């Protein structure tokens, strides 16, 4: 009996680790170069304008700003600093005003959920229209020359960013989110294995490991998660982001705004629309405004959008 057991033990293989038990395709892979190739695309030929977008997700203190600076430095290196116009804002509508005729427009929307939230459904129609229109505005500025628009959308919670913006060509996750529904959403993009890796990175960050901030988990949207998900590595650079041009700063001249609205207050068609807008500025929700004025909620949303358009064209 003892001899038989000894024979069995000799035939047994060593206990496998978790890494050993994972299939080869799930071993960690670095997709930094491939990820950058999908975002920092070539400037098209002729009179075409191309675009690429990236969504960057991470909590406070995870190094989003340093990552954005690293990516801007890559754009300068690839296209030439003199050819890249960096716009740093919290609202795509501000960016639309700031687009110029340089060949590459690098638009960074930080704190993106402030004006691109999935919770502000009725306001989002206007924002999405602006986003879709930006390419055509750039084409007009270029007057027949080729160009490229690059968008980085940065925010803390992936699920709160409107789907029109968060499903870019590339997604980069720097930290996870504790809420189960958010984890489920992220897992849908990264798969179970790389979601676990992301949580490990996040945990090391919380334990004070600053070096880990240079490692993120990325997803190339056009590829199957089995091959399109992996590590994204960044570093430090001397390049700095320009000062942020916020929505409030860009559209802040209250006197001028009042002068513009005064021109329309006597018009019965505009009077009610302006009332909708002013109530929204007081913090009332669109449903509350609709009930207060006995109008449809769709009318409230449309009115706010139209009045904003008046103000932002000043």
C-alpha positions in Angstrom: 0.0 0.0 0.0 2.8 2.4 1.0 4.7 1.6 -2.2 1.6 2.2 -4.3 1.1 5.6 -2.7 4.8 6.5 -3.2 4.4 5.6 -6.9 1.3 7.8 -7.2 3.1 10.7 -5.7 6.0 10.4 -8.1 3.6 10.5 -11.0 1.8 13.6 -9.8 2.6 16.9 -11.4 3.5 20.0 -9.2 0.5 22.1 -8.1 -0.3 24.7 -10.7 -0.4 28.4 -9.9 -3.3 30.6 -11.1 -1.1 31.9 -13.9 -0.4 28.3 -15.0 -4.1 27.5 -15.1 -4.9 30.5 -17.4 -4.9 29.9 -21.1 -2.1 31.5 -23.0 -4.3 34.1 -24.6 -5.1 35.5 -21.1 -1.5 36.2 -20.1 -0.9 39.9 -19.8 -0.2 41.7 -23.0 1.0 45.2 -23.7 -1.1 46.9 -26.4 0.3 50.4 -26.0 1.6 50.7 -29.5 -1.5 49.2 -31.1 -3.7 51.4 -29.0 -1.8 54.6 -30.0 -1.9 53.5 -33.7 -5.7 53.4 -33.5 -5.8 56.9 -32.0 -2.9 58.9 -33.5 -3.9 58.1 -37.1 -2.4 59.7 -40.2 -3.6 63.0 -41.5 -5.7 62.1 -44.5 -4.9 63.2 -48.1 -6.8 65.6 -50.3 -9.5 67.6 -48.6 -10.7 65.0 -46.1 -11.1 65.4 -42.3 -10.7 62.3 -40.2 -11.3 61.9 -36.5 -10.5 59.5 -33.6 -11.7 59.4 -30.1 -10.6 58.0 -26.7 -12.4 57.7 -23.4 -10.2 57.9 -20.3 -11.7 56.8 -17.0 -10.2 57.1 -13.5 -10.9 58.4 -10.0 -9.2 61.4 -8.4 -5.5 61.3 -8.0 -5.0 58.4 -10.5 -2.8 60.4 -12.9 -5.3 61.3 -15.6 -3.7 64.7 -16.1 -0.3 63.2 -16.5 -1.6 60.7 -19.0 -3.2 63.5 -21.0 0.1 65.4 -21.0 1.9 62.2 -22.2 -0.6 61.8 -25.0 -0.3 65.4 -26.1 3.5 64.9 -26.2 2.9 61.9 -28.5 0.8 64.1 -30.8 3.5 66.8 -30.9 6.1 64.1 -31.8 4.0 62.5 -34.5 2.5 65.6 -36.2 4.9 68.4 -35.2 4.0 70.8 -32.4 3.4 73.6 -34.8 0.6 71.5 -36.5 -1.3 70.6 -33.3 -3.8 72.9 -31.7 -4.7 71.6 -28.1 -8.1 72.7 -26.8 -8.5 71.9 -23.1 -12.1 72.4 -21.8 -15.0 70.9 -20.0 -17.6 71.4 -22.7 -17.5 70.4 -26.4 -19.4 73.5 -27.2 -16.5 75.6 -26.1 -14.2 73.6 -28.3 -16.4 74.3 -31.3 -15.8 78.0 -30.8 -12.0 77.5 -30.4 -11.3 75.3 -33.4 -8.8 76.9 -35.8 -7.1 76.0 -39.1 -4.1 74.1 -37.8 -4.0 70.6 -39.3 -4.6 68.7 -36.1 -7.1 69.7 -33.5 -6.5 67.8 -30.2 -9.7 68.4 -28.1 -9.5 67.3 -24.5 -12.8 67.3 -22.6 -11.9 66.9 -18.9 -14.5 66.6 -16.2 -16.5 65.5 -19.2 -19.6 64.4 -17.3 -20.4 68.0 -16.3 -21.7 68.7 -19.8 -21.9 65.2 -21.2 -23.8 63.2 -18.6 -25.9 60.2 -19.4 -28.3 61.5 -16.7 -29.1 64.7 -18.6 -30.9 63.0 -21.4 -32.8 65.9 -22.7 -29.8 68.3 -22.7 -27.6 65.7 -24.4 -29.3 66.1 -27.8 -27.8 69.5 -28.1 -24.3 68.3 -27.0 -24.3 65.3 -29.3 -25.3 67.6 -32.2 -22.4 69.9 -31.4 -20.0 66.9 -31.3 -21.2 65.6 -34.6 -21.0 69.1 -36.1 -17.4 69.8 -35.0 -16.0 67.9 -37.9 -17.9 70.1 -40.4 -16.9 73.3 -38.6 -13.2 72.2 -38.9 -13.7 71.5 -42.6 -14.9 75.1 -43.1 -11.9 76.4 -41.2 -9.5 74.4 -43.3 -11.0 75.6 -46.6 -10.2 72.4 -48.6 -7.1 71.3 -46.7 -6.9 67.9 -45.0 -7.2 67.7 -41.2 -7.5 65.5 -38.2 -9.6 65.9 -35.0 -8.6 63.9 -31.9 -10.9 63.7 -28.9 -10.0 62.7 -25.4 -13.0 62.4 -23.0 -11.8 62.1 -19.4 -14.0 61.5 -16.4 -14.2 59.5 -13.1 -17.2 57.3 -13.7 -17.6 55.4 -17.0 -21.3 54.8 -16.8 -22.1 58.5 -16.2 -20.6 59.6 -19.5 -23.1 59.6 -22.3 -22.8 56.6 -24.6 -22.2 58.9 -27.6 -18.9 59.9 -26.0 -17.7 56.9 -24.0 -17.7 54.4 -26.8 -14.6 55.8 -28.6 -12.1 54.1 -30.8 -10.0 53.5 -27.7 -10.9 53.2 -24.0 -8.4 53.6 -21.2 -9.3 52.6 -17.7 -7.0 53.8 -14.9 -9.1 52.7 -11.9 -12.2 50.8 -11.2 -15.5 51.8 -9.5 -16.9 50.2 -6.3 -20.5 50.2 -7.5 -21.5 46.7 -8.8 -23.4 48.0 -11.8 -20.4 50.1 -12.9 -18.1 47.1 -12.6 -20.5 45.0 -14.7 -20.4 47.7 -17.4 -16.6 47.9 -17.4 -16.4 44.1 -17.4 -18.5 44.1 -20.6 -15.6 46.0 -22.3 -12.6 44.4 -20.6 -13.7 40.8 -19.8 -13.4 39.2 -16.4 -9.6 38.7 -16.5 -8.6 42.3 -17.3 -11.2 43.7 -15.0 -9.4 41.8 -12.2 -6.1 43.3 -13.4 -7.7 46.8 -13.3 -8.8 46.3 -9.8 -5.3 45.1 -8.8 -3.9 48.3 -10.3 -6.5 50.4 -8.4 -5.7 48.6 -5.1 -2.0 49.2 -5.5 -2.7 52.9 -6.2 -4.8 53.1 -3.0 -1.9 51.6 -1.1 0.3 54.4 -2.1 2.1 52.9 -5.1 2.5 56.0 -7.4 4.6 54.1 -9.9 1.6 52.0 -10.9 -0.2 55.1 -12.1 1.7 54.7 -15.4 -0.1 51.4 -16.1 -3.7 51.3 -17.2 -6.0 48.8 -18.9 -7.0 49.7 -22.5 -9.6 48.4 -24.9 -9.5 48.8 -28.7 -13.2 49.0 -29.5 -13.1 47.5 -33.0 -11.4 44.3 -31.8 -12.8 41.3 -30.0 -11.9 41.6 -26.2 -9.9 38.4 -26.5 -7.3 40.2 -28.5 -8.2 43.9 -28.1 -7.7 44.4 -24.4 -4.4 44.7 -22.6 -2.1 47.0 -20.7 -1.5 50.6 -21.7 1.8 52.1 -20.4 2.6 55.9 -20.2 5.3 58.0 -18.6 6.2 61.5 -17.6 6.9 64.4 -20.0 7.8 68.1 -19.8 4.7 68.9 -21.9 1.9 70.6 -20.0 -1.7 71.1 -20.8 -2.8 74.6 -21.7 -5.1 76.4 -19.2 -8.6 74.9 -19.2 -11.2 77.1 -20.9 -14.4 76.2 -18.9 -18.0 76.6 -20.0 -18.6 79.2 -17.3 -15.6 81.2 -18.3 -16.3 81.1 -22.0 -20.0 82.0 -21.7 -19.7 84.2 -18.6 -20.6 87.8 -19.7 -24.0 88.1 -17.8 -24.5 91.7 -19.0 -24.1 90.8 -22.6 -26.3 87.7 -22.2 -29.1 89.9 -20.7 -28.8 92.3 -23.5 -29.2 89.5 -26.0 -32.3 88.1 -24.2 -33.8 91.5 -23.9 -34.1 91.7 -27.6 -36.3 88.7 -27.7 -38.4 89.0 -24.5 -41.1 91.1 -26.3 -41.5 88.3 -28.9 -44.3 86.0 -27.7 -42.7 83.0 -29.3 -39.4 83.6 -27.5 -40.8 84.9 -24.2 -41.8 81.5 -23.0 -38.6 79.9 -24.2 -36.5 82.4 -22.3 -38.6 81.7 -19.2 -37.8 78.0 -19.6 -34.1 78.7 -19.8 -34.1 81.1 -16.8 -35.9 78.6 -14.6 -33.3 75.9 -15.6 -30.6 78.4 -14.5 -32.3 78.6 -11.1 -31.8 74.9 -10.7 -35.3 73.5 -11.6 -35.4 70.2 -13.5 -37.0 70.1 -16.9 -39.9 68.1 -15.6 -40.5 70.7 -12.9 -40.4 73.5 -15.4 -42.8 71.7 -17.7 -45.3 71.3 -14.8 -44.8 74.9 -13.6 -45.5 76.4 -17.1 -48.0 73.7 -18.2 -45.9 72.7 -21.3 -44.4 69.5 -22.7 -41.0 68.5 -21.3 -39.8 68.2 -24.9 -40.7 71.9 -25.4 -38.7 72.8 -22.3 -35.6 70.9 -23.6 -35.9 72.4 -27.0 -36.4 75.9 -25.5 -33.3 75.6 -23.3 -31.3 74.5 -26.3 -32.5 77.3 -28.5 -31.8 80.0 -25.9 -28.4 78.6 -25.3 -27.7 78.8 -29.0 -28.6 82.5 -28.9 -26.3 83.1 -26.0 -23.4 81.1 -27.3 -23.4 82.9 -30.7 -22.9 86.3 -29.0 
